[in-house]
Amino acid sequence: MDGLLGKILIVDDDENICEVIKMYLQSANYDTKVANNGRIAEEIFLDYKPDLVLLDMMLPHIDGIDVLKWIRKEHETPVVMLTAKGETFDKVLALELGADDYIVKPFEPKEMIARVKAVLRRYNVDSSNKETLYFSELVVDANSYNVVYKNNEIKMPPKEFELLYYLASNKNRVFTREQLLCEVWGYDYPGDSRTVDVHVKRLREKLHGGSNWQLETVWGVGYKFEVK
């Protein structure tokens, strides 16, 4: 594996699309494996332990949404969804269930590579110089990507954690959605501001606030982690 940038599991029932994605990823120095249905994808995932999954929405046997749910039950592996529909519903649903990004087919190979790199870069960012944050009933540990809320460990995908950490480490400061996209997802992130809204919604579902802190919406501007 020397010199490789990471392991990518490609899950799509279209073998031609898989071959094209595989070719471009391998040319960009990624190791790859392919699964053409959801059941095989889950089997390969456990054995292969990929660094990222490219996961089609529509799959035989077990569809992409159910595979995503299955991954998120026990794993924090980044997942980028592939959808041919291009409908807002599909994109938002995938993000709400824990996907890190989505790509609408057909897509340009350069776009796909850029998104894979952006997600992996944020996921693999060195957190050794970051501190552990303590608030009422909440501990956010950047070294282990671990969140404890009301004495319970809260599982969350890397992007959710990074958004929480960024807001909490800049308490009482208001950020626009565009600022959060730049700072958390990266300056070359090709997504849109709805991504931030979905991730904030997911954080609020897991963290309902403490006696002296709250994840607040600043209407017409963006969000802040308010500490009283």
Secondary structure, 3 states (H helix, E strand, C coil): CCCCCCEEEEECCCHHHHHHHHHHHHHCCCEEEEECCHHHHHHHHHHHCCCEEEEECCCCCCCHHHHHHHHHHHCCCCEEEEECCCCHHHHHHHHHCCCCEEEECCCCHHHHHHHHHHHHHHHCCCCCCCCEEEECCEEEECCCCEEEECCEEECCCHHHHHHHHHHHHCCCCCEEHHHHHHHHHCCCCCCCCHHHHHHHHHHHHHCCCCCCEEEEEECCCEEEEEEC
